[in-house]
Amino acid sequence: MRPRSSIVALLFAVTAGLAAGRAAAGPGPDEVAAARTALATYDDVVRAQKVRSGANVTLQLDDPCPEVLSTPKAAPLSHAIDTLTRLVSREPGHPQARIVLAQALERMGHFGPAVEQLEAHVKLHPGDAAAWNSLGVALSRRGGKGSLERKLECYRQSTKLETTNPAAWANLCNALTMAGRPGEAISAGLRATRLKPQYVYAWMNLGVAYGMKGDAEQEEKAYLAAIQVPATEEKCPFARFNLGLCYERRKQYPQAIAWYRDALRVGLPQGPRSREAALFRHSLARVLYQNGDYTEATFEAAEAIQIAPNLPEPYSLLGHLLEQAGDKAASRRMFVKATQLLEKFGPSHPERVTRHAE
């Protein structure tokens, strides 16, 4: 039987050997590789879920998916987050761990912690252009006071460090538009489309920038360019929706109806029963009402309410439709409900839809 001192010495030797092995292998490559695998597996599960739900899966799928997060299939992602959190505590300067950790946190909907990890990463690695772009995207998702100014800093830094990344230029275009600087936004958007001519988000965000500047002709051309990107690349419902808004503003209702229907046909990444889909249906219902198609407008407004009961606008529209039909009592109930929701949640309908790119 070995003496106790020999066993202790052996344990020390084994521990030292393992530590030396880890040091020789580099800073936590196994943990990062395993986390990337868990992330890819989770994304495959989300894609399959979205296909089953009828969602548009040609667009990026990195938004939280509650249908998967609430199941045991999300457990490997949670485990990866725990593992990477320990890794960055042990090795704060790891070149990849915080990036992958932030991606996993965003999949879970933890945007604040994702921003914290990316802020720490760019502080340690200020020359990482992709990380600056990712930080801007994470800030966009988190929202909050000061986010817009910081996003602009991030995208500017990303484009300064790597001038050939179309995603960073498209995101800069979007942020500049939101900051009320459409001239600069157009320059950034044009840069993105020159770098990658078949790029949905660049064309769509460029269209929004032209719209803010009041150049309706160029706005529509940009949306059409987004729509003409081959469907094997991406099918963009948002450009179709914005094009519908263009025709609606000009009171060309049949064309607006056609584009809104086409946006719903192409599908949203959030799925056909999402809040975004309800907003699209309300827009379609509104234009059908303006065009005198009251029966179809009633159906679409009721469908929007069924999908998202907390949106005020469909209730208001349904109130007008019921009033048109002579049912004043039901109409009054719809108006009361719309007022209550408006006071509680505020208006929900977008002027134009924009999107960020990874």
FENMO-V497377 format. One record per residue. N is the residue number from 1. RES is the residue in one letter. PSI is psi in whole degrees, -180 to 180 (NA if undefined). OMEGA is omega in whole degrees, -180 to 180 (none if undefined). Layout:
n;res;psi;omega
N;RES;PSI;OMEGA
N;RES;PSI;OMEGA
This chain:
n;res;psi;omega
1;M;133;-178
2;R;141;173
3;P;156;-177
4;R;-39;-179
5;S;-34;179
6;S;-39;179
7;I;-44;179
8;V;-44;180
9;A;-39;179
10;L;-42;179
11;L;-43;177
12;F;-41;-179
13;A;-43;179
14;V;-45;180
15;T;-45;179
16;A;-39;179
17;G;-42;178
18;L;-43;180
19;A;-42;179
20;A;-38;179
21;G;-42;178
22;R;-42;-179
23;A;-40;-180
24;A;-33;-178
25;A;-12;-178
26;G;174;-173
27;P;92;171
28;G;40;-178
29;P;-33;-178
30;D;-43;180
31;E;-43;-179
32;V;-43;179
33;A;-42;179
34;A;-39;179
35;A;-40;177
36;R;-40;178
37;T;-44;179
38;A;-39;179
39;L;-45;180
40;A;-40;179
41;T;-44;178
42;Y;-44;179
43;D;-36;177
44;D;-40;178
45;V;-43;179
46;V;-44;179
47;R;-45;179
48;A;-41;179
49;Q;-43;-179
50;K;-37;176
51;V;-44;179
52;R;-34;-177
53;S;-4;180
54;G;18;-179
55;A;161;176
56;N;112;-176
57;V;12;176
58;T;-13;180
59;L;168;-177
60;Q;145;-172
61;L;35;-174
62;D;5;174
63;D;155;180
64;P;142;179
65;C;94;-175
66;P;-33;-178
67;E;-28;179
68;V;-38;-178
69;L;-27;-178
70;S;6;-178
71;T;165;177
72;P;-16;-179
73;K;-16;178
74;A;-6;-176
75;A;-45;179
76;P;-34;178
77;L;-42;177
78;S;-41;179
79;H;-40;179
80;A;-39;178
81;I;-45;179
82;D;-44;-179
83;T;-46;-178
84;L;-33;177
85;T;-42;177
86;R;-38;-178
87;L;-45;-178
88;V;-25;174
89;S;-37;-179
90;R;-37;-177
91;E;79;-174
92;P;-29;-176
93;G;13;-179
94;H;132;-173
95;P;-16;-175
96;Q;-22;-170
97;A;-45;-178
98;R;-33;178
99;I;-51;-179
100;V;-38;178
101;L;-43;179
102;A;-41;178
103;Q;-44;180
104;A;-41;179
105;L;-39;179
106;E;-38;177
107;R;-34;-179
108;M;-7;-178
109;G;12;-180
110;H;75;-172
111;F;-35;178
112;G;-53;176
113;P;-34;177
114;A;-43;177
115;V;-43;180
116;E;-43;-180
117;Q;-41;-179
118;L;-36;175
119;E;-43;179
120;A;-38;-178
121;H;-48;-177
122;V;-24;175
123;K;-39;179
124;L;-30;-177
125;H;70;-174
126;P;-13;180
127;G;8;-178
128;D;96;-176
129;A;-43;-179
130;A;-36;-180
131;A;-38;176
132;W;-42;177
133;N;-43;179
134;S;-37;178
135;L;-41;177
136;G;-42;179
137;V;-44;180
138;A;-39;177
139;L;-38;178
140;S;-41;-179
141;R;-37;-180
142;R;-40;-177
143;G;-164;178
144;G;168;-177
145;K;135;178
146;G;-6;-177
147;S;-39;-176
148;L;-46;-180
149;E;-42;-180
150;R;-38;177
151;K;-45;179
152;L;-43;177
153;E;-45;-177
154;C;-49;-177
155;Y;-36;177
156;R;-43;180
157;Q;-41;180
158;S;-46;-179
159;T;-26;177
160;K;-41;-178
161;L;-35;-180
162;E;100;-172
163;T;-7;-173
164;T;16;179
165;N;106;-177
166;P;-30;-179
167;A;-43;180
168;A;-40;178
169;W;-40;178
170;A;-40;178
171;N;-38;177
172;L;-40;176
173;C;-48;-179
174;N;-47;-177
175;A;-40;179
176;L;-37;176
177;T;-46;179
178;M;-28;178
179;A;1;179
180;G;29;-179
181;R;69;-173
182;P;-31;180
183;G;-48;177
184;E;-36;180
185;A;-42;179
186;I;-42;178
187;S;-44;179
188;A;-41;180
189;G;-40;178
190;L;-36;177
191;R;-43;-180
192;A;-43;-178
193;T;-28;175
194;R;-38;180
195;L;-35;-178
196;K;89;-174
197;P;-33;-180
198;Q;71;-175
199;Y;105;-174
200;V;-53;-173
201;Y;-36;180
202;A;-48;-180
203;W;-41;-178
204;M;-47;180
205;N;-32;175
206;L;-41;177
207;G;-42;179
208;V;-40;179
209;A;-44;176
210;Y;-39;179
211;G;-42;179
212;M;-33;179
213;K;-15;180
214;G;14;179
215;D;85;-174
216;A;-37;-178
217;E;-49;180
218;Q;-32;177
219;E;-50;-179
220;E;-39;178
221;K;-39;-180
222;A;-43;179
223;Y;-40;178
224;L;-37;177
225;A;-38;177
226;A;-41;-179
227;I;-32;-177
228;Q;-4;173
229;V;132;-176
230;P;140;-178
231;A;-21;177
232;T;-22;176
233;E;-70;179
234;E;144;172
235;K;118;-170
236;C;105;176
237;P;-26;-173
238;F;-38;176
239;A;-38;177
240;R;-42;178
241;F;-47;-179
242;N;-35;177
243;L;-38;174
244;G;-40;177
245;L;-39;179
246;C;-48;-180
247;Y;-35;179
248;E;-41;179
249;R;-31;179
250;R;5;-179
251;K;28;174
252;Q;76;-168
253;Y;-41;179
254;P;-41;178
255;Q;-40;178
256;A;-43;179
257;I;-45;-178
258;A;-43;-179
259;W;-38;177
260;Y;-42;178
261;R;-39;-179
262;D;-37;177
263;A;-43;178
264;L;-35;179
265;R;-45;179
266;V;-38;176
267;G;154;179
268;L;152;177
269;P;-23;179
270;Q;-13;178
271;G;164;-175
272;P;-12;-180
273;R;27;-178
274;S;166;176
275;R;-39;179
276;E;-40;178
277;A;-37;178
278;A;-40;177
279;L;-41;178
280;F;-43;-179
281;R;-37;177
282;H;-40;178
283;S;-43;177
284;L;-44;180
285;A;-42;-179
286;R;-44;-178
287;V;-35;174
288;L;-40;178
289;Y;-46;-180
290;Q;-27;-180
291;N;-1;179
292;G;9;179
293;D;73;-169
294;Y;-37;-179
295;T;-48;179
296;E;-37;179
297;A;-41;179
298;T;-43;179
299;F;-47;-177
300;E;-39;178
301;A;-43;178
302;A;-38;178
303;E;-41;178
304;A;-41;179
305;I;-41;180
306;Q;-38;-179
307;I;-45;-176
308;A;87;-174
309;P;-12;-177
310;N;6;176
311;L;126;-177
312;P;-35;-170
313;E;-42;179
314;P;-33;177
315;Y;-43;179
316;S;-44;179
317;L;-42;179
318;L;-33;175
319;G;-44;178
320;H;-39;-180
321;L;-42;178
322;L;-36;176
323;E;-41;178
324;Q;-35;-179
325;A;-5;178
326;G;5;179
327;D;84;-173
328;K;-34;-180
329;A;-48;179
330;A;-37;178
331;S;-44;-180
332;R;-39;179
333;R;-40;179
334;M;-41;180
335;F;-39;178
336;V;-45;180
337;K;-43;180
338;A;-42;180
339;T;-43;179
340;Q;-45;-179
341;L;-36;179
342;L;-41;178
343;E;-34;-177
344;K;-43;-172
345;F;-18;-176
346;G;174;180
347;P;150;-174
348;S;-5;-172
349;H;129;-179
350;P;148;172
351;E;-51;175
352;R;153;178
353;V;132;172
354;T;162;178
355;R;152;174
356;H;161;179
357;A;150;-179
358;E;NA;none
